[in-house]
Every structure is written in C-alpha cells, then in structure tokens.
C-alpha cells in the first residue's frame, strides 16, 4: 500500500445501531457482529473448534502460533482465543493474532459491546486499556507479559492481506469473519483468497461462518481443501479446511529487493529447528537494548556487548522527550513517526506499570506540548485530531498553559500519551530479563562468521557467539565488515543542565520547541539540544549552552529575564553524537551482501523503473539497527519489534512500504537507479 503524499486523516469508525438486547448492528452493512442467539457459543463452534485450536496449540512444534482474521469487529473471537490459550497447560506457544479491520469500533462502543459477556470481563478490560485510536496503519499490542501479541491493521483487506502475504507465509489458522458475503462482497473476493493462501504456513487451517458456494470454490481454487460442517443455530452449514499445497505470494509491480533470498539449506529444510536460539546484539544503547528485549521475549538467549558502558554514547542524556510529528499529508516519515510513537508510549506505560521504571526518577508520562509556529497548519489539523483524542490536540498558548504550567510563545500540539524519560534508565529496564546478559567494556569489536554462528572478537580474543548478530552501534556500524558503505552521519548535540528554581518548577509536562525541556529530575532540568553536522568536538562549549538558553527564552518569554541571569560558565551538560541517515529514517533490517546485491539488480542502472523479480542477496543472519537520530526514545521499540518479527518469521507490524523505507538496502537501490555505483 502506498499512501505517499495523500491527505492524512483518521480512519472511519464503525457506524452502529443497538438492539433492545444491547447487541451492536452495523448500519453500513446491515448485518450483525455475532449471533443474537449466543455469540460466545457461535464463535467457539465456528472459529475455535473449526480450527481445532486447543489441540493444535498444545501439540504445535513452533515457538509461536499465529492466527489471521478478516474483520476484528467487537474482538469476541480474539478474547475467546486468548481465554482458551490462557487455560492451556505450560509449555505453550506464544499467541500471535493479526486482525484486519477497515471500520474499527470507537472505544466507547467497544466497551458497551463487550459488557455483554461478563465471563470475558478481565480480558476485555485489558483490551480496552490498549485499544488504539483511529490512527491509520498498524498497531501492535503486547499482552500477558509479552506472550500474547495482537496486531490490529486499520486497513482495507484489499491492501492489508497482500502486504501481509508479501513477506512470506506466517499464518497458522484463519478466522474469515467479515460481514456476510451478501452484505459485504469486498471481503470475499478471489484476489483475497490468493493472498490468504500465500500468507499461510504449510498445513494452515481456516474456518468461516458462511457456506456460500463462491467462497468454497474460491478457497479451493487457491489451494485449500474445503469441507462443510454443521453451522451454529439457525445456520445449517459453515466451512472449514486446510491448505493442501503452497501458493506463491501475489505479484507486485515493484522489485522485491528488500526480501532475502533463501539459502539452499533453508529451502530444503523448512523446519522450526531453523529458528535461531541465540543472538548477539552489538551496542547497549536504546536501539540495542530494545532489540535485545524483543528477542528475549521470543525465547532467544541474547548477549548484549558494548565497547564501553551501558547507554554510554548517544543514549546517555539525563532526559529526553517522547516525540513524534504530524502532517496534513501522508509520508513515510510521518507514518513511521506516528506508528513508532504510539508503540513506544505503550511500552513505557507498561514499564512504569510493572515497576521497572519509577515515575519522577526514570521519567514520567505526563504529556508533552510541541510548539508549532505555522498557525495555518495547526488549524487544518485541529479538525482531524478531534477523532484522535489519545494521540494529540491543537492548543493555543493560553490553553497549553493550563496543561503545561507555563505559557508558550505560540500554539502547538498536546500529546497526552507522551512525557519525558531518562534513556539510561530505559536501557536498564529493557535488559531486565533472564534471557539477556550484558557484557560491557569490550573495547573495539569485530564480527566473524564461523560455520553456523557469529563470533564477536576484540582482536584475536573471542568474546561471545550467537547464531545471529544485530549491529546497533550508531555511526560505528559502518566500521564493521560488510557495512563500510552505510551512509550514516554523526550530528553533534550538546545538552545543558539547569538547576531547578521556583519559576521552572511550574512546568508540569515535556515541552518541545526548537529545543526541549522537561520537569526537573533530581533538582535539575536537562535542556537542549544543539544540532551540528560535521562537528567532532567532544568538549562542552559555552556558546552551545547560550544557544540552548536562547531557544528556551524565545519559547517561554516569561522566563527570559531568569534565563538571561544564568552564567553559562557555571552550568554543566553533556555532548553526544546522534547517528542519522540521509533521509532521517532509521536503518533497520538484514544486511545486504553488497557485491552480490549489486549484481542482482544491475539492470536498475539502465532502467530504474523496471521490475526485477529476483529476491536479494543478503549476509547470513546479520542485521543492523541504527540511525535513530534524536528520536530514539520514540523509534527504537517499534523497530525492535520489526527486526524480531523478521528474524522469527512472524507477521511484521508495518506496511511493506514502510518496511522498505527502513531497509539498509534502500541506499544501494537508490544509488543504482541514479547511476552512482
């Protein structure tokens, strides 16, 4: 799906009517969300029993079991599946549930609908607590201490299912639960059956409430063995079955350079045992620690190595703001920023809730205000944001003051889920897992491929080994063999530390302007930060302190006199070097085998628009995660989930368009197309 430069707007919510019994009906499609006789019994019979879930979850041979669904509706199918999974004996696979919904329920409507089933109340409360806004795109929800993953795609199935299928088979069972074919033909089309088949693992099952002949024939034509089964209630029959033979993914009008070609061994041995068990993560900043946490949650044993100390480089500032960006039009920058922001905010809420982060010491999700000088832009977005109350609202200076505690010079955006965090504390919390070992002060490291594993070395000394490796070392990533070509740039940033006083103490939330400031931590505010390209000076500079102070004084005129009295020679600070890419998106994914990759796609030099159907050549089990710039607090959690999903061959919580926009190989493709290499 490609939204680039199209108008940005929230998705359209479900339009409901309510029966006298309190059941929701779709006004748009004129159909029910579940059986009026007994919704729980219907879903259990058709979907859970139709896919033999209890038996397959107990006897599965993979670390996770993934269910795909067309039409999330009220979430009844998900809650019943989650309840079933919880009741199974240990060990059990992790549960991964992917659902596509074009018209999601508003939170208030979902709460009303779920109140029908008291037996599901605890799970329903958890779902409601994590329910996303009407933000278009993909939303990853992590539940049950990381053992249950819910991916909600607020998309049209015609766009979402081919995207899910395009990265390879990942679904073990399907709940085909759109409104009845007679009410919503768009959910029951041959091209969607092909995508469903292409996204299915070998032996994947399906179940659906309908017994329509064209649905049965369509699924059979795409490789499914289909049988009729007794329906529920007044419905005489329903359909269920399994994939009898593998199906190729739907073709696209673009070159699949972002997907690694399988090795001959992998093609001949597609077994669960190929799933990696151990990993090396090089770099113990936000990117590395987020990646380690995502892999450990999936059962991998992870060793995190750093040349120096934990969070010793760009992730070492005392305070940072959870930041995103808004725009009137879609772009990969905006869409990634918003999806990563909501993912990060959910992660940090969980870390505060479980006590791994301490409010006021390690950060606080107290909201943040982002000043925006373009009044026309604010006015145009104000109406759209009314449908996204969890995301943001437009505030004028006097409105902002009531939440922020000080009056900003100009209006801007209030982000209620945001706040400030101490990056070193976040890194520590992320590594708090029994599957993770941190090894600090390793010195200069190199990676060497030996037989079926990677070895991290300091000179001739082997430090650690793992079946895969992820390089998360900022600008130092290009020092590793195979990544010398990576186009990263170091951007110097200096923060300034100001002692709290009575005027600054009125600040109640994070404040982003040309710089940033947050409520005091341990009697001190960390403000900043400067932004200097091609500047390698590591020492603090008085001029940079002045610049930080001047920006703050300009943003809050009431503080100008107080700030003018501060002697820059008597304040401390910190210098760090952000790593950024030329397009200011992170660089994350498998590492291309450069020479072979350039050979694969040499034809792009002559015709950049042609489609070359071949998959790309990539280095075995080597990945990179870097170039998060000044937004690592926001971007690293989602990127870690993307990488972990790629490594473990799970559904990826992001459109293929955005995945390609993050891929390290994008720079090689661009240079080929422009005749630079």
VMD Tcl script that draws the C-alpha trace (Angstrom):
set ca {
  {0.00 0.00 0.00}
  {1.34 3.40 -0.95}
  {-0.10 6.48 0.76}
  {2.74 8.86 -0.06}
  {1.52 12.46 -0.35}
  {-2.17 11.58 0.04}
  {-4.24 13.56 2.59}
  {-3.76 12.39 6.17}
  {-6.94 11.62 8.10}
  {-8.18 9.25 10.79}
  {-9.89 6.05 9.70}
  {-13.69 5.94 9.63}
  {-15.16 4.27 12.73}
  {-17.91 1.66 12.63}
  {-21.41 3.10 12.46}
  {-23.59 1.14 14.88}
  {-27.19 0.62 15.82}
  {-28.12 -1.16 19.03}
  {-30.86 -3.73 19.54}
  {-33.14 -3.73 22.55}
  {-30.99 -6.56 23.93}
  {-27.87 -4.39 23.68}
  {-26.31 -6.09 20.65}
  {-24.48 -3.98 18.04}
  {-25.52 -3.97 14.38}
  {-23.58 -2.44 11.51}
  {-25.51 0.47 9.98}
  {-23.16 0.41 6.99}
  {-23.55 -3.26 6.10}
  {-26.91 -4.08 7.67}
  {-25.52 -7.15 9.42}
  {-24.87 -8.43 12.95}
  {-21.44 -8.69 14.56}
  {-22.27 -12.03 16.19}
  {-25.18 -14.42 16.65}
  {-28.10 -12.99 18.58}
  {-28.71 -16.48 19.95}
  {-25.32 -16.85 21.66}
  {-22.27 -15.01 20.37}
  {-19.78 -16.93 22.52}
  {-21.16 -20.32 21.53}
  {-21.17 -19.35 17.84}
  {-17.58 -18.10 17.83}
  {-16.38 -21.13 19.79}
  {-18.09 -23.57 17.43}
  {-17.23 -21.88 14.15}
  {-13.74 -20.50 14.74}
  {-12.04 -22.12 17.73}
  {-13.37 -25.63 17.21}
  {-13.39 -25.20 13.43}
  {-9.60 -24.66 13.54}
  {-9.05 -27.29 16.30}
  {-7.21 -24.59 18.24}
  {-6.95 -26.31 21.62}
  {-5.38 -29.42 20.10}
  {-3.05 -27.53 17.77}
  {-1.84 -25.10 20.42}
  {-0.90 -27.97 22.72}
  {0.77 -30.04 20.01}
  {2.45 -27.28 17.99}
  {6.16 -27.53 17.24}
  {6.89 -23.81 16.83}
  {7.59 -21.16 19.44}
  {4.51 -19.20 18.40}
  {1.12 -19.84 16.83}
  {-0.32 -17.15 14.58}
  {-3.97 -16.54 13.76}
  {-5.08 -14.24 10.96}
  {-8.52 -12.67 10.95}
  {-10.57 -10.65 8.49}
  {-12.79 -8.32 10.50}
  {-11.95 -7.69 14.17}
  {-15.41 -6.35 14.99}
  {-16.07 -6.44 18.72}
  {-12.99 -8.58 19.39}
  {-15.07 -11.54 20.58}
  {-13.05 -14.07 18.58}
  {-9.79 -12.68 19.94}
  {-10.95 -12.67 23.55}
  {-12.19 -16.27 23.32}
  {-8.90 -17.34 21.72}
  {-6.92 -15.56 24.41}
  {-9.07 -17.17 27.11}
  {-8.53 -20.61 25.55}
  {-4.77 -20.02 25.34}
  {-4.61 -18.95 28.99}
  {-6.30 -22.17 30.05}
  {-3.77 -24.43 28.32}
  {-1.02 -26.19 30.28}
  {2.57 -24.99 30.09}
  {4.62 -25.08 27.99}
  {2.52 -23.48 25.30}
  {3.47 -21.44 22.26}
  {3.25 -17.69 22.25}
  {-0.02 -16.48 20.74}
  {0.12 -14.05 17.81}
  {-3.17 -12.67 16.48}
  {-3.35 -10.50 13.37}
  {-6.66 -8.87 12.52}
  {-7.62 -6.51 9.69}
  {-10.46 -4.05 10.27}
  {-11.46 -1.20 7.99}
  {-14.07 0.27 10.35}
  {-12.90 -0.17 13.96}
  {-15.26 0.44 16.83}
  {-14.88 3.56 18.91}
  {-13.64 2.74 22.39}
  {-16.97 3.64 23.99}
  {-18.84 1.37 21.55}
  {-16.37 -1.46 22.15}
  {-16.79 -1.13 25.90}
  {-20.59 -1.26 25.53}
  {-20.42 -4.30 23.25}
  {-18.00 -6.22 25.49}
  {-20.16 -5.61 28.57}
  {-22.46 -8.31 27.12}
  {-20.04 -11.04 28.26}
  {-19.16 -10.85 31.99}
  {-17.13 -14.07 31.70}
  {-14.66 -12.21 29.48}
  {-14.53 -9.06 31.63}
  {-10.86 -9.25 32.81}
  {-9.58 -9.80 29.28}
  {-11.96 -7.19 27.89}
  {-10.66 -4.62 30.37}
  {-7.10 -5.27 29.21}
  {-8.10 -4.96 25.55}
  {-9.91 -1.68 26.26}
  {-6.87 -0.33 28.10}
  {-4.76 -0.95 24.97}
  {-7.38 -0.02 22.36}
  {-5.80 2.21 19.66}
  {-7.11 5.49 18.34}
  {-8.42 5.76 14.79}
  {-4.87 6.22 13.53}
  {-4.47 4.59 10.09}
  {-1.92 1.83 9.83}
  {-0.77 -0.99 12.06}
  {-0.97 -1.18 15.84}
  {1.00 -3.79 17.81}
  {-0.44 -4.57 21.24}
  {1.69 -6.63 23.66}
  {-0.24 -8.53 26.33}
  {0.32 -11.14 29.05}
  {3.91 -10.15 29.80}
  {4.86 -10.34 26.14}
  {3.46 -13.82 25.45}
  {0.42 -12.57 23.51}
  {0.77 -10.24 20.54}
  {-2.22 -8.57 18.91}
  {-1.62 -6.80 15.60}
  {-4.51 -4.57 14.56}
  {-4.44 -3.35 10.96}
  {-6.79 -0.42 10.49}
  {-6.87 -1.01 6.75}
  {-8.93 -2.24 3.83}
  {-8.33 -6.00 3.50}
  {-7.64 -5.49 -0.21}
  {-4.49 -3.56 0.76}
  {-3.58 -5.32 4.01}
  {-3.73 -9.01 3.06}
  {-1.39 -8.75 0.04}
  {1.01 -6.79 2.27}
  {0.93 -9.49 4.95}
  {1.42 -12.18 2.31}
  {4.22 -10.37 0.50}
  {6.86 -11.08 3.16}
  {6.19 -14.82 3.24}
  {3.96 -17.38 4.97}
  {3.36 -16.68 8.66}
  {-0.28 -17.62 9.49}
  {-1.23 -20.96 11.09}
  {-5.01 -20.51 11.22}
  {-7.58 -18.15 9.72}
  {-10.81 -16.72 11.10}
  {-12.67 -15.48 7.99}
  {-15.24 -13.35 9.78}
  {-16.22 -10.40 7.64}
  {-19.86 -9.49 7.33}
  {-21.87 -11.97 5.26}
  {-20.91 -12.12 1.55}
  {-24.34 -10.83 0.57}
  {-23.78 -7.74 2.76}
  {-20.11 -7.03 2.08}
  {-18.82 -8.56 -1.16}
  {-15.48 -6.73 -0.84}
  {-14.38 -9.13 1.93}
  {-14.96 -12.23 -0.21}
  {-13.04 -11.83 -3.47}
  {-10.74 -14.24 -5.35}
  {-7.69 -11.97 -5.03}
  {-8.10 -12.00 -1.25}
  {-8.25 -15.79 -1.15}
  {-4.98 -15.85 -3.06}
  {-3.40 -13.51 -0.52}
  {-4.75 -15.60 2.37}
  {-3.24 -18.74 0.83}
  {0.08 -17.04 0.16}
  {0.29 -15.82 3.79}
  {-0.42 -19.31 5.16}
  {2.14 -21.72 6.52}
  {2.13 -25.31 5.31}
  {-0.97 -27.02 6.73}
  {-2.64 -23.78 7.84}
  {-6.35 -24.11 8.61}
  {-9.31 -21.82 8.12}
  {-12.86 -21.57 9.41}
  {-15.75 -19.31 8.44}
  {-19.42 -18.98 9.34}
  {-20.52 -18.80 5.70}
  {-21.18 -21.75 3.41}
  {-21.60 -19.68 0.24}
  {-20.65 -21.64 -2.87}
  {-18.44 -18.95 -4.35}
  {-16.46 -18.76 -1.10}
  {-15.95 -22.54 -1.10}
  {-14.88 -22.57 -4.76}
  {-12.63 -19.54 -4.34}
  {-10.74 -21.12 -1.45}
  {-10.43 -24.42 -3.29}
  {-9.01 -22.64 -6.34}
  {-6.28 -21.20 -4.12}
  {-5.07 -24.49 -2.69}
  {-7.37 -25.05 0.30}
  {-9.05 -28.35 0.98}
  {-12.59 -27.33 1.98}
  {-15.28 -29.24 3.84}
  {-18.74 -28.37 5.02}
  {-19.51 -28.64 8.73}
  {-22.68 -28.13 10.79}
  {-23.38 -24.43 11.29}
  {-24.43 -22.76 14.50}
  {-28.01 -22.09 15.48}
  {-30.27 -21.44 12.53}
  {-27.37 -21.70 10.07}
  {-27.30 -25.18 8.59}
  {-23.67 -25.26 7.43}
  {-20.34 -23.50 7.67}
  {-16.96 -24.05 6.01}
  {-13.61 -25.17 7.35}
  {-10.47 -26.70 5.88}
  {-6.70 -26.51 5.48}
  {-4.09 -25.52 2.92}
  {-3.33 -28.57 0.77}
  {-0.43 -27.10 -1.18}
  {1.74 -23.99 -1.00}
  {0.84 -20.92 -3.04}
  {3.12 -18.17 -4.31}
  {2.65 -14.68 -2.96}
  {0.71 -12.25 -5.18}
  {2.95 -10.48 -7.65}
  {3.68 -6.79 -7.18}
  {4.68 -4.07 -9.55}
  {7.92 -3.46 -7.68}
  {11.22 -5.27 -7.33}
  {11.38 -7.32 -4.09}
  {14.94 -6.23 -3.29}
  {14.11 -5.92 0.42}
  {13.48 -9.68 0.86}
  {16.46 -12.00 1.38}
  {16.83 -14.97 -0.91}
  {16.61 -18.27 0.97}
  {19.74 -20.38 1.10}
  {19.60 -23.87 -0.50}
  {19.72 -25.38 3.01}
  {16.71 -23.35 4.15}
  {14.71 -24.25 1.05}
  {15.37 -27.97 1.57}
  {14.85 -27.89 5.36}
  {11.95 -25.55 6.22}
  {11.75 -26.81 9.81}
  {11.04 -24.98 13.07}
  {14.51 -26.01 14.27}
  {15.96 -23.37 11.93}
  {14.53 -20.67 14.19}
  {17.57 -19.10 15.91}
  {18.07 -19.76 19.61}
  {20.86 -17.30 20.45}
  {21.72 -13.78 19.37}
  {24.48 -11.22 19.71}
  {23.49 -7.58 19.96}
  {26.40 -5.19 19.50}
  {25.68 -1.87 21.19}
  {23.95 -1.20 24.52}
  {22.08 1.99 23.71}
  {18.34 2.34 23.11}
  {18.49 0.51 19.77}
  {20.47 -2.43 21.12}
  {18.54 -2.77 24.38}
  {15.17 -2.57 22.62}
  {16.29 -5.23 20.15}
  {17.56 -7.50 22.92}
  {14.27 -7.17 24.82}
  {12.20 -8.01 21.72}
  {14.28 -11.12 21.00}
  {14.35 -12.27 24.62}
  {10.57 -12.06 24.76}
  {10.53 -14.61 21.93}
  {12.71 -17.02 23.86}
  {16.12 -16.24 22.33}
  {19.13 -16.12 24.65}
  {20.75 -12.75 23.97}
  {24.18 -11.36 24.78}
  {24.46 -7.57 24.58}
  {28.02 -6.34 24.06}
  {29.26 -2.77 24.21}
  {32.68 -1.23 23.66}
  {32.05 0.92 26.74}
  {29.30 1.18 29.33}
  {25.54 0.75 29.09}
  {23.98 3.81 27.39}
  {27.40 5.40 27.26}
  {27.02 7.18 23.92}
  {24.03 8.94 22.31}
  {21.57 7.22 24.70}
  {23.25 8.70 27.76}
  {21.37 12.00 28.21}
  {19.63 12.54 31.52}
  {16.29 13.46 29.97}
  {14.60 13.13 26.60}
  {11.08 13.75 25.29}
  {8.90 11.11 23.66}
  {8.46 12.87 20.33}
  {6.55 12.47 17.06}
  {5.50 14.55 14.08}
  {2.22 15.50 12.44}
  {1.47 16.48 8.87}
  {-1.53 17.17 6.68}
  {-0.31 14.56 4.20}
  {0.96 11.02 4.46}
  {4.66 10.38 4.03}
  {6.91 7.56 5.16}
  {8.47 9.95 7.69}
  {5.12 10.95 9.20}
  {3.55 7.50 9.12}
  {6.58 5.86 10.70}
  {6.85 8.62 13.31}
  {3.23 8.20 14.40}
  {3.24 4.40 14.49}
  {6.53 4.25 16.35}
  {5.37 6.91 18.83}
  {2.21 5.03 19.78}
  {4.17 1.76 20.10}
  {6.79 3.40 22.32}
  {4.20 5.10 24.54}
  {2.50 1.73 25.15}
  {5.83 0.09 26.02}
  {6.76 2.78 28.53}
  {3.30 2.70 30.13}
  {3.91 -0.98 30.73}
  {7.37 -0.43 32.18}
  {6.01 2.14 34.65}
  {3.05 -0.11 35.49}
  {5.23 -3.14 36.30}
  {7.69 -1.11 38.34}
  {10.69 -1.36 36.03}
  {10.59 2.41 35.64}
  {9.93 4.73 38.57}
  {7.81 7.84 37.92}
  {9.70 11.08 38.59}
  {13.06 9.33 38.73}
  {13.26 7.45 35.44}
  {10.73 9.59 33.64}
  {7.03 10.39 33.65}
  {4.29 10.09 31.05}
  {2.89 13.48 31.97}
  {2.16 14.54 28.39}
  {4.14 16.94 26.24}
  {3.47 20.09 24.25}
  {5.16 20.61 20.88}
  {5.22 24.22 19.73}
  {4.23 24.73 16.08}
  {4.71 28.18 14.56}
  {2.55 27.52 11.48}
  {-0.94 28.63 12.55}
  {-2.47 27.52 9.24}
  {-1.08 24.02 9.69}
  {-2.48 23.89 13.23}
  {-5.89 25.00 12.05}
  {-6.01 22.41 9.29}
  {-5.08 19.57 11.64}
  {-7.33 20.65 14.50}
  {-10.45 19.08 13.00}
  {-8.74 15.80 12.11}
  {-7.33 15.43 15.61}
  {-10.78 15.61 17.20}
  {-11.18 11.95 16.22}
  {-7.80 11.05 17.75}
  {-8.03 12.20 21.39}
  {-5.44 9.70 22.61}
  {-2.94 10.98 20.05}
  {-3.00 14.78 20.05}
  {-4.97 18.02 20.19}
  {-4.27 21.53 18.90}
  {-3.90 24.10 21.67}
  {-3.40 27.84 21.61}
  {-0.93 29.34 24.13}
  {-3.49 30.05 26.84}
  {-4.93 26.53 26.54}
  {-1.47 25.00 26.61}
  {-0.60 26.87 29.79}
  {-3.31 25.04 31.74}
  {-1.64 21.69 30.95}
  {1.99 22.71 30.61}
  {2.24 25.03 33.59}
  {3.87 27.85 31.58}
  {2.63 29.87 28.64}
  {4.48 29.11 25.38}
  {5.08 31.86 22.84}
  {2.99 30.07 20.20}
  {0.35 27.38 19.93}
  {1.04 23.78 19.05}
  {0.13 20.16 19.70}
  {-0.59 18.49 23.01}
  {0.33 14.77 23.13}
  {-1.31 13.26 26.24}
  {0.47 9.88 25.95}
  {3.92 11.50 25.77}
  {6.24 12.67 28.51}
  {9.92 12.55 29.42}
  {12.25 9.64 30.08}
  {15.80 9.07 31.24}
  {17.34 6.97 28.42}
  {19.89 5.10 30.62}
  {17.05 4.02 32.91}
  {15.05 2.79 29.91}
  {18.04 0.76 28.73}
  {18.44 -0.81 32.17}
  {14.73 -1.68 32.33}
  {14.75 -3.25 28.86}
  {17.67 -5.54 29.76}
  {15.92 -6.79 32.91}
  {15.13 -10.24 31.50}
  {16.54 -13.68 32.40}
  {17.39 -14.36 28.74}
  {19.67 -11.28 28.47}
  {23.30 -10.95 29.52}
  {25.05 -7.58 29.33}
  {28.81 -7.55 28.70}
  {30.29 -4.03 29.00}
  {33.72 -2.54 28.25}
  {34.53 -4.98 25.44}
  {36.65 -2.49 23.53}
  {36.65 -2.35 19.74}
  {34.67 -5.32 18.43}
  {34.53 -7.15 15.12}
  {32.18 -9.87 13.91}
  {33.35 -13.05 12.20}
  {31.13 -15.70 10.61}
  {32.30 -19.17 11.70}
  {30.38 -22.22 10.42}
  {26.78 -21.66 11.63}
  {27.31 -18.79 14.07}
  {28.75 -15.32 14.55}
  {31.65 -14.61 16.89}
  {32.29 -11.21 18.42}
  {36.01 -10.57 18.81}
  {38.26 -7.98 20.35}
  {41.35 -8.52 18.26}
  {42.07 -12.24 18.49}
  {40.01 -12.74 21.65}
  {36.55 -14.31 21.19}
  {34.10 -12.51 23.49}
  {30.80 -14.23 22.66}
  {28.99 -16.23 19.97}
  {25.43 -16.31 18.66}
  {23.51 -17.85 15.81}
  {22.70 -14.34 14.58}
  {24.05 -10.84 15.16}
  {22.50 -7.37 15.14}
  {24.73 -4.30 14.92}
  {23.28 -1.39 16.93}
  {26.30 0.88 17.31}
  {25.21 4.20 15.78}
  {27.75 5.70 13.40}
  {30.22 2.98 14.39}
  {28.08 0.47 12.45}
  {29.98 1.35 9.27}
  {33.22 0.11 10.90}
  {32.01 -3.49 10.71}
  {32.99 -5.56 7.72}
  {30.19 -5.58 5.16}
  {28.75 -2.24 6.28}
  {31.53 0.13 5.19}
  {29.19 1.60 2.55}
  {26.44 2.53 5.02}
  {25.69 6.27 4.57}
  {25.34 7.50 8.15}
  {26.29 10.87 9.56}
  {27.18 11.97 13.09}
  {25.31 15.00 14.41}
  {26.80 16.62 17.49}
  {24.33 17.54 20.21}
  {25.06 19.36 23.46}
  {22.61 19.46 26.35}
  {22.70 21.93 29.23}
  {21.80 21.17 32.86}
  {19.90 23.89 34.71}
  {19.22 23.85 38.45}
  {15.52 23.88 39.29}
  {14.01 27.03 40.77}
  {10.56 28.34 41.64}
  {9.82 29.63 38.13}
  {10.96 26.49 36.31}
  {9.07 24.35 38.86}
  {5.72 25.40 37.40}
  {6.48 23.18 34.37}
  {4.25 20.09 34.57}
  {4.94 18.34 31.22}
  {7.50 17.98 28.49}
  {7.92 20.99 26.20}
  {9.42 20.81 22.70}
  {10.24 23.99 20.77}
  {13.47 24.46 18.84}
  {14.90 22.55 21.78}
  {13.24 20.83 24.73}
  {12.80 20.96 28.50}
  {11.09 18.61 30.94}
  {10.11 18.83 34.62}
  {13.15 18.61 36.86}
  {14.78 15.31 37.72}
  {16.76 15.25 40.98}
  {16.62 19.05 41.16}
  {17.91 19.62 37.64}
  {16.49 20.21 34.14}
  {18.25 18.78 31.10}
  {17.61 21.14 28.17}
  {18.82 21.09 24.61}
  {19.96 20.12 22.30}
  {22.19 21.70 19.69}
  {22.33 20.19 16.21}
  {25.71 20.39 14.50}
  {26.74 18.44 11.40}
  {30.40 17.79 10.66}
  {31.41 18.78 14.15}
  {33.52 16.31 16.13}
  {34.28 18.45 19.20}
  {33.67 16.38 22.35}
  {34.18 19.15 24.91}
  {31.37 21.32 26.26}
  {31.15 24.80 24.71}
  {29.79 27.94 26.35}
  {28.36 29.11 23.03}
  {26.26 25.97 22.77}
  {24.93 26.49 26.31}
  {23.97 30.01 25.26}
  {22.18 28.69 22.19}
  {20.15 26.26 24.30}
  {19.25 29.04 26.74}
  {18.32 31.50 24.00}
  {15.98 29.00 22.36}
  {14.28 28.34 25.68}
  {13.92 32.06 26.41}
  {12.40 32.61 22.99}
  {9.88 29.79 23.52}
  {8.82 30.99 27.02}
  {9.02 34.82 27.11}
  {8.11 34.82 30.82}
  {11.41 33.11 31.58}
  {13.60 35.46 29.53}
  {14.83 37.56 32.47}
  {15.55 34.50 34.60}
  {17.47 32.81 31.76}
  {19.48 35.94 30.98}
  {20.87 35.83 34.51}
  {22.29 32.33 34.15}
  {26.09 32.21 33.90}
  {26.96 29.61 31.23}
  {30.39 29.15 32.78}
  {28.79 27.60 35.85}
  {26.41 25.07 34.29}
  {27.17 21.52 33.26}
  {25.94 19.49 30.31}
  {26.75 16.62 28.03}
  {27.94 16.12 24.45}
  {26.64 13.23 22.38}
  {26.65 12.28 18.71}
  {23.38 11.27 17.13}
  {23.51 8.89 14.19}
  {21.28 9.87 11.27}
  {20.66 8.62 7.76}
  {20.43 10.86 4.67}
  {16.61 10.60 4.68}
  {16.34 10.82 8.51}
  {14.65 7.42 8.79}
  {16.22 4.63 10.84}
  {18.26 1.95 9.09}
  {16.99 -1.45 10.15}
  {16.90 -4.90 8.61}
  {19.08 -7.63 7.15}
  {22.48 -6.56 5.81}
  {22.89 -6.88 2.02}
  {25.84 -8.81 0.61}
  {26.87 -5.70 -1.31}
  {28.68 -7.09 -4.33}
  {26.16 -9.88 -4.96}
  {23.27 -7.48 -4.32}
  {24.59 -5.01 -6.90}
  {24.92 -7.87 -9.37}
  {21.33 -8.98 -8.67}
  {19.93 -5.57 -9.57}
  {22.47 -4.22 -12.04}
  {19.64 -3.72 -14.53}
  {18.34 -0.80 -12.46}
  {21.27 1.27 -13.74}
  {19.76 1.29 -17.22}
  {16.08 1.31 -16.26}
  {15.27 2.24 -12.69}
  {11.54 1.66 -13.22}
  {11.78 -1.93 -14.38}
  {10.66 -4.80 -12.13}
  {13.32 -7.40 -11.41}
  {11.52 -10.36 -9.81}
  {14.57 -11.84 -8.01}
  {14.95 -11.67 -4.24}
  {18.13 -10.06 -2.94}
  {21.44 -11.46 -1.73}
  {21.97 -10.86 2.00}
  {24.58 -11.82 4.56}
  {23.60 -14.84 6.61}
  {21.85 -13.93 9.89}
  {23.37 -10.44 10.10}
  {21.20 -7.40 10.80}
  {21.66 -3.72 11.53}
  {19.62 -1.28 13.62}
  {20.91 2.29 13.66}
  {20.34 5.94 12.59}
  {17.55 6.82 15.03}
  {18.80 10.40 15.20}
  {17.27 12.43 18.01}
  {14.13 10.28 18.25}
  {15.48 7.01 19.60}
  {13.06 7.00 22.55}
  {10.18 7.00 20.06}
  {11.53 4.90 17.20}
  {13.54 2.06 18.75}
  {10.71 -0.03 20.31}
  {8.81 -0.48 17.03}
  {11.97 -1.05 15.00}
  {13.00 -3.73 17.51}
  {9.64 -5.45 17.01}
  {10.06 -5.30 13.24}
  {13.54 -6.84 13.41}
  {12.47 -9.55 15.84}
  {9.47 -10.38 13.63}
  {11.72 -10.64 10.57}
  {14.19 -12.87 12.41}
  {11.48 -15.17 13.81}
  {9.43 -15.19 10.58}
  {6.37 -13.63 12.20}
  {3.89 -11.16 10.73}
  {5.51 -7.72 10.67}
  {3.64 -4.81 12.34}
  {4.18 -2.39 9.47}
  {3.19 -1.98 5.85}
  {5.57 -3.27 3.21}
  {6.05 0.32 2.02}
  {7.41 1.38 5.42}
  {9.49 -1.78 5.79}
  {11.22 -0.94 2.50}
  {11.69 2.65 3.66}
  {13.74 1.39 6.64}
  {15.72 -1.30 4.83}
  {19.51 -0.80 4.70}
  {19.41 -1.92 1.04}
  {17.40 1.15 0.06}
  {20.59 3.15 -0.34}
  {22.13 0.63 -2.72}
  {18.95 0.61 -4.81}
  {18.85 4.42 -4.93}
  {22.48 4.63 -5.96}
  {21.95 2.02 -8.69}
  {18.95 3.93 -10.01}
  {20.94 7.18 -10.05}
  {23.98 5.61 -11.70}
  {26.25 6.29 -8.73}
  {27.54 2.73 -8.37}
}
mol new
graphics top color blue
foreach p $ca { graphics top sphere $p radius 0.5 }
foreach p [lrange $ca 0 end-1] q [lrange $ca 1 end] { graphics top cylinder $p $q radius 0.2 }
display resetview
